[in-house]
Amino acid sequence: MFRFVNRLDAPTSGLICIAYSPKMAGMVGKAFQNRATQKYYQAVVWGHVDDSTIFDESRNPCLNFFSHLNVDSSWYSQICSKVGDMEYVIRFAIGDIVFEWPEGRKQRIMAPNFVPECWRPRMAETKVTVLRHGYLEGSPASLILLQPHSGRRHQLRLHCALGLRGHPIAGDLIYSRIYSLEKSVVQKDYALPRLMLHAYSLHIELFPKPPFVKGVKKQERVNRSHPKPVKLNFKSDKDFLFGCHWVDHRVFYQIRTVDGNMVTVKKSA
């Protein structure tokens, strides 16, 4: 009997962790709970992401549906910081809201904590590395690597659309429509076969229980044995751009795996 240890949003493709025994499910579940895991996602977002767009104070994705909140442009500079060449960290709290679309349909989605109706907002953090600039279905787009440091619902989708200042994930029929700065992009989202978000790599560090020794207390067994952690590394070999027309324009980084750890290597222009 198998158990799903983690889950993906319905439109997200890629790796998912399944345990084939209750014992393994418990160990892996604790690893996720104790944040002894690293997850990496690949995504394609609309537009060429760089400093000129992320830190452009004239770009305000909230004007479409949240203009009444008067979000100051300085808020964006507080939630996104540059940590390297084409590398950024996005950090702001998100929570649930019941959003009403112009046509009257209501939907439960995630929103930043400045929205008054936001329920139980919790801090979320994501590292973004821009891998390539290119063109998806003829429109400017960027291939990025996402490393979430927390696990909130729709975190990556909201962080890209709002934290990257109007660069939503291609094919996102919710947050692209809300935060996109170009109306033509929303129309192209419906033409894509899926959400362009892919769970690319998963690293899990398991800490096995110390061996049982009769008459020896648990803490003493831990101190004596010091069981080494077991490192499990998984990587998706699927080309998630398959079925879409992507053309490279400029390559900044390429991905490779070294000793089970995900690294990004600068590529010469």
Number of C-alpha atoms within 10 A of each C-alpha: 6 11 14 12 17 14 11 15 9 7 12 16 20 18 22 16 16 15 18 11 11 12 10 17 19 13 18 23 19 17 16 17 10 9 14 16 19 18 19 20 21 23 27 30 28 29 24 21 24 17 14 9 16 22 18 14 15 9 15 19 26 21 16 13 13 13 11 9 12 9 16 11 16 10 11 23 17 12 17 24 17 16 12 9 13 17 17 22 22 23 18 20 18 25 23 19 21 14 15 11 11 8 6 8 8 12 12 10 16 23 25 22 19 14 16 10 14 18 16 11 19 14 14 20 21 22 21 25 23 23 26 23 24 22 20 23 14 10 15 18 26 27 28 24 25 24 19 21 17 16 15 17 16 16 20 27 23 24 31 26 26 27 28 25 26 27 30 34 29 28 26 23 17 17 25 28 20 21 24 24 23 15 10 10 20 23 13 15 21 14 11 17 10 17 20 22 27 24 20 23 23 21 18 20 20 20 17 13 15 17 13 11 10 6 6 9 10 14 9 12 16 14 10 11 11 14 14 12 12 11 13 12 17 15 16 15 10 12 10 18 16 8 10 13 11 18 16 13 13 12 17 17 22 14 13 11 12 8 7 15 12 18 13 14 12 13 11 7 7
